């Protein structure tokens, strides 16, 4: 009787004692691929390990039907306990085969010592798409990444369009400095679409430098709603910055400006400007700045009042 799971045949050879285990051979074979591995793991007198493994002709479609393929790769890792903490390395090499009808290749190499991780090379190629990352993370960030996907329809189910981007993360681990650029065209995912999107981000979470965010999108369609254009622009430091936003749909337009600051995990400030134009004859405008204070556990919005030709709409509230 079929269980719905692939038949996997195991072969294992090895030996061990109260201090370590040596794996001479561990092999598994099935219709969805095979693997071979060997290595050793010791826990006395100190933690130490070494492992080599190979995967051949693996087909992910059994677990994720939208990702049929035939992928092989090699993996090895070793490490041991030192006075500074765990030290080791992980290498993935000889990635080859196909996924969703696209040729794949790649490699990755990383090492670590206690809480410091260094990625010396990491690259994955699928068809014409490329993803890469390198750098290190310790008490400070020093990582960079890039992505180039000219045809997302070949990579992801129910997706489409092109996406290119690159970025870098530097500075303290808790308050990094993030820079990134992103450009997308004819993007779609499930039932949502964006004709074009550009993003330029330069954010210093530590507040030592002026941060800038500039995001523009056109032809947005999501949740049954179509929006001609959306913009978001911000500049300033974390403790004091200005955010401007707009959205337009046919003759209807929403624009606004916020002055605020992020201090002690609380974002507080005021909505200084807000205008909602429903037509050339009907425009709702913010009467006066509406203050707000948003934290992790509670938030408050003071009176927000819009007026139009003598009519007023007001709202306020708090939550926790």
C-alpha positions as CSV (number, residue, x, y, z in Angstrom):
1,X,0.0,0.0,0.0
2,X,1.4,3.4,-1.0
3,X,1.9,5.9,1.8
4,X,2.4,8.9,-0.5
5,X,6.1,9.2,0.6
6,X,9.1,8.2,-1.5
7,X,10.7,4.8,-0.8
8,X,14.1,5.6,0.7
9,X,16.7,2.9,1.2
10,X,19.4,3.5,3.8
11,X,22.8,2.0,4.2
12,X,24.9,3.0,7.3
13,X,28.3,1.9,8.5
14,X,30.2,3.4,11.5
15,X,31.4,3.0,15.0
16,X,31.4,4.9,18.3
17,X,32.2,5.1,21.9
18,X,31.4,7.3,24.9
19,X,33.4,10.2,23.4
20,X,32.8,10.2,19.7
21,X,30.9,8.7,16.7
22,X,32.6,7.9,13.4
23,X,30.4,7.5,10.3
24,X,32.2,5.6,7.6
25,X,29.3,5.7,5.2
26,X,25.7,6.8,5.3
27,X,23.9,6.4,2.0
28,X,20.2,6.9,1.0
29,X,18.6,6.1,-2.4
30,X,15.2,6.8,-3.8
31,X,13.5,7.7,-7.1
32,X,13.8,11.4,-6.1
33,X,17.5,11.3,-5.7
34,X,20.3,10.0,-3.5
35,X,22.9,11.1,-1.0
36,X,26.1,9.9,0.5
37,X,27.9,11.2,3.6
38,X,30.7,10.4,6.0
39,X,32.3,12.1,8.9
40,X,32.8,12.1,12.7
41,X,31.4,13.9,15.7
42,X,33.1,14.1,19.1
43,X,31.8,15.6,22.3
44,X,34.7,14.7,24.6
45,X,37.2,15.9,25.6
46,X,36.0,18.8,23.5
47,X,33.3,19.4,20.8
48,X,34.6,18.6,17.3
49,X,33.0,17.6,14.0
50,X,33.7,16.9,10.4
51,X,31.2,16.0,7.7
52,X,31.2,15.5,3.9
53,X,28.0,14.9,2.0
54,X,26.9,14.7,-1.6
55,X,23.4,14.9,-3.0
56,X,22.7,13.6,-6.6
57,X,19.7,14.0,-8.9
58,X,17.4,15.4,-6.2
59,X,13.9,16.3,-7.4
60,X,12.2,18.8,-5.1
61,X,8.8,18.3,-7.0
62,X,7.8,15.6,-4.5
63,X,7.7,18.2,-1.7
64,X,6.9,21.3,-3.8
65,X,5.2,20.4,-7.0
66,X,5.8,23.8,-8.5
67,X,9.6,23.2,-8.3
68,X,10.4,20.2,-10.5
69,X,14.1,19.6,-11.1
70,X,17.2,17.5,-10.9
71,X,19.8,19.1,-8.6
72,X,23.2,17.8,-7.3
73,X,25.6,19.4,-4.9
74,X,28.4,18.8,-2.4
75,X,28.6,19.9,1.2
76,X,31.3,19.8,3.8
77,X,31.6,21.3,7.2
78,X,34.1,21.0,10.1
79,X,34.6,22.8,13.4
80,X,35.7,22.6,17.0
81,X,35.4,24.3,20.3
82,X,38.0,27.0,21.2
83,X,38.6,29.3,24.1
84,X,36.9,32.0,22.0
85,X,33.8,29.9,21.2
86,X,32.9,27.6,18.3
87,X,35.0,27.8,15.2
88,X,34.2,26.2,12.0
89,X,33.4,26.4,8.3
90,X,30.6,25.4,5.9
91,X,31.1,24.9,2.1
92,X,28.5,24.2,-0.6
93,X,30.0,23.4,-4.0
94,X,29.3,21.9,-7.4
95,X,25.7,23.0,-7.4
96,X,24.5,21.8,-10.8
97,X,21.4,20.5,-12.6
98,X,18.0,22.1,-13.3
99,X,15.0,23.7,-11.6
100,X,11.7,24.6,-13.3
101,X,13.4,23.9,-16.6
102,X,16.3,26.3,-15.9
103,X,19.9,25.3,-15.6
104,X,21.2,26.0,-12.0
105,X,24.7,26.4,-10.6
106,X,26.1,27.9,-7.5
107,X,28.5,27.8,-4.5
108,X,28.7,29.2,-1.0
109,X,31.5,29.4,1.5
110,X,31.2,30.6,5.1
111,X,33.3,30.4,8.3
112,X,32.5,31.4,11.9
113,X,34.2,32.0,15.2
114,X,31.8,32.5,18.1
115,X,29.4,35.2,17.0
116,X,31.4,36.3,13.9
117,X,30.3,34.9,10.6
118,X,32.2,35.5,7.3
119,X,30.7,34.7,3.9
120,X,33.6,34.7,1.5
121,X,31.6,33.8,-1.6
122,X,28.0,32.9,-2.2
123,X,26.5,32.8,-5.7
124,X,23.4,31.1,-7.1
125,X,22.5,31.1,-10.8
126,X,19.2,29.9,-12.2
127,X,18.7,30.4,-15.9
128,X,19.5,34.1,-16.6
129,X,18.9,35.0,-12.9
130,X,21.8,35.6,-10.5
131,X,21.9,36.2,-6.7
132,X,25.1,36.9,-4.8
133,X,26.2,37.9,-1.3
134,X,29.4,38.3,0.6
135,X,30.8,39.9,3.7
136,X,30.8,39.4,7.5
137,X,28.6,39.9,10.5
138,X,30.1,40.3,14.0
139,X,29.5,43.3,16.4
140,X,29.3,45.2,13.1
141,X,27.8,44.5,9.7
142,X,29.8,44.4,6.5
143,X,27.6,42.6,3.9
144,X,26.8,43.3,0.3
145,X,24.3,41.6,-2.0
146,X,23.0,41.8,-5.6
147,X,20.2,40.3,-7.5
148,X,19.4,40.2,-11.3
149,X,16.3,38.4,-12.4
150,X,15.3,39.4,-15.9
151,X,12.4,37.0,-16.1
152,X,10.7,36.1,-12.8
153,X,8.1,33.9,-14.6
154,X,10.8,31.4,-15.2
155,X,11.8,31.4,-11.5
156,X,8.7,31.6,-9.4
157,X,5.2,30.1,-9.8
158,X,2.5,32.8,-10.5
159,X,5.1,35.5,-10.8
160,X,6.4,37.7,-13.7
161,X,8.4,40.7,-14.7
162,X,12.0,41.7,-14.1
163,X,13.9,42.7,-10.9
164,X,17.4,44.1,-10.4
165,X,18.9,45.4,-7.2
166,X,22.0,45.7,-5.1
167,X,22.8,46.8,-1.6
168,X,25.0,46.9,1.4
169,X,24.7,46.7,5.2
170,X,27.4,48.2,7.4
171,X,27.7,49.6,10.9
172,X,26.7,48.3,14.4
173,X,24.8,45.1,14.5
174,X,21.8,46.5,16.4
175,X,21.7,49.8,14.4
176,X,23.0,49.1,10.9
177,X,23.4,51.5,7.9
178,X,21.5,50.1,5.0
179,X,21.9,51.2,1.4
180,X,20.0,49.7,-1.5
181,X,18.7,50.3,-5.0
182,X,15.9,48.3,-6.6
183,X,14.3,48.4,-10.0
184,X,11.3,46.4,-11.2
185,X,9.3,46.3,-14.4
186,X,6.0,44.5,-15.1
187,X,6.1,42.8,-11.8
188,X,3.3,40.4,-10.9
189,X,2.7,38.0,-8.0
190,X,-0.6,36.1,-7.6
191,X,-3.2,38.7,-8.5
192,X,-1.1,41.8,-7.8
193,X,0.7,43.8,-10.4
194,X,3.1,46.8,-10.5
195,X,4.1,48.2,-13.9
196,X,7.3,49.9,-12.7
197,X,8.9,50.4,-9.3
198,X,12.1,52.1,-8.3
199,X,13.6,52.3,-4.8
200,X,16.6,54.2,-3.4
201,X,17.3,53.6,0.2
202,X,20.1,55.1,2.4
203,X,19.1,54.7,6.0
204,X,21.5,55.0,9.0
205,X,19.6,53.5,12.0
206,X,22.2,54.9,14.4
207,X,21.3,58.4,13.3
208,X,24.9,59.5,12.6
209,X,24.1,60.5,9.0
210,X,21.2,61.9,7.2
211,X,18.9,59.2,5.8
212,X,17.1,59.3,2.5
213,X,14.3,57.1,1.1
214,X,12.8,57.5,-2.4
215,X,10.3,55.0,-3.6
216,X,8.1,55.4,-6.8
217,X,5.6,52.9,-8.2
218,X,3.3,53.1,-11.2
219,X,0.5,51.0,-12.4
220,X,-0.3,49.3,-9.1
221,X,-3.1,46.8,-8.9
222,X,-3.8,44.8,-5.7
223,X,-6.9,43.6,-3.9
224,X,-9.2,44.6,-6.8
225,X,-8.0,48.2,-6.6
226,X,-6.0,50.0,-9.3
227,X,-3.7,53.0,-8.5
228,X,-2.0,55.0,-11.1
229,X,1.0,56.0,-9.0
230,X,2.4,55.9,-5.5
231,X,5.4,57.8,-4.1
232,X,7.1,57.8,-0.7
233,X,10.0,60.1,0.1
234,X,11.8,60.6,3.5
235,X,14.8,62.5,4.6
236,X,16.4,63.4,7.9
237,X,17.9,61.5,10.8
238,X,16.1,58.8,12.8
239,X,15.4,61.2,15.7
240,X,14.0,63.9,13.4
241,X,12.8,63.3,9.8
242,X,10.2,64.2,7.2
243,X,8.1,61.8,5.3
244,X,6.1,62.8,2.2
245,X,3.6,60.5,0.4
246,X,1.2,60.5,-2.4
247,X,-1.2,58.3,-4.4
248,X,-3.2,59.0,-7.5
249,X,-6.1,57.1,-9.1
250,X,-7.6,58.9,-12.1
251,X,-8.7,62.3,-10.8
252,X,-8.5,61.3,-7.2
253,X,-5.3,62.1,-5.3
254,X,-4.0,61.7,-1.8
255,X,-1.0,63.7,-0.6
256,X,0.5,64.2,2.9
257,X,3.5,65.1,5.0
258,X,4.7,63.8,8.4
259,X,7.3,65.2,10.7
260,X,8.4,62.7,13.3
261,X,11.3,61.0,15.1
262,X,12.2,57.5,16.3
263,X,13.5,57.6,19.9
264,X,13.6,54.7,22.4
265,X,11.6,52.5,20.0
266,X,8.8,55.0,19.8
267,X,7.8,56.8,16.6
268,X,6.2,60.2,17.6
269,X,5.4,63.3,15.6
270,X,2.6,64.9,13.7
271,X,0.7,64.6,10.4
272,X,1.4,68.1,9.3
273,X,-0.4,68.0,5.9
274,X,-3.1,65.8,4.4
275,X,-5.3,66.4,1.4
276,X,-7.7,64.1,-0.3
277,X,-9.0,65.2,-3.7
278,X,-12.0,63.2,-4.8
279,X,-12.6,65.5,-7.8
280,X,-11.8,68.9,-9.1
281,X,-14.7,70.3,-7.0
282,X,-14.3,68.2,-3.9
283,X,-11.1,68.3,-1.7
284,X,-10.8,67.3,1.9
285,X,-8.0,69.1,3.8
286,X,-6.4,68.6,7.2
287,X,-7.5,71.4,9.5
288,X,-4.5,71.3,11.8
289,X,-1.5,69.0,12.6
290,X,-2.6,65.7,14.1
291,X,-0.1,64.4,16.7
292,X,0.6,60.7,17.1
293,X,2.8,58.5,19.4
294,X,3.4,54.9,18.3
295,X,5.2,52.3,20.4
296,X,5.6,48.5,20.6
297,X,2.9,48.1,23.3
298,X,0.5,51.1,22.7
299,X,-0.2,53.9,20.3
300,X,-2.2,57.2,20.3
301,X,-3.6,59.5,17.6
302,X,-4.9,62.8,18.6
303,X,-7.7,64.6,16.7
304,X,-7.4,64.2,13.0
305,X,-9.9,66.5,11.3
306,X,-10.6,66.9,7.5
307,X,-12.8,69.7,6.2
308,X,-14.5,70.5,2.9
309,X,-16.8,73.4,2.2
310,X,-17.9,73.7,5.8
311,X,-18.2,69.9,6.4
312,X,-15.9,68.2,8.9
313,X,-14.7,64.6,9.5
314,X,-12.7,63.9,12.7
315,X,-11.1,60.8,14.1
316,X,-8.9,60.0,17.1
317,X,-8.0,57.0,19.2
318,X,-5.5,54.9,21.1
319,X,-4.7,51.2,21.3
320,X,-2.6,48.8,23.2
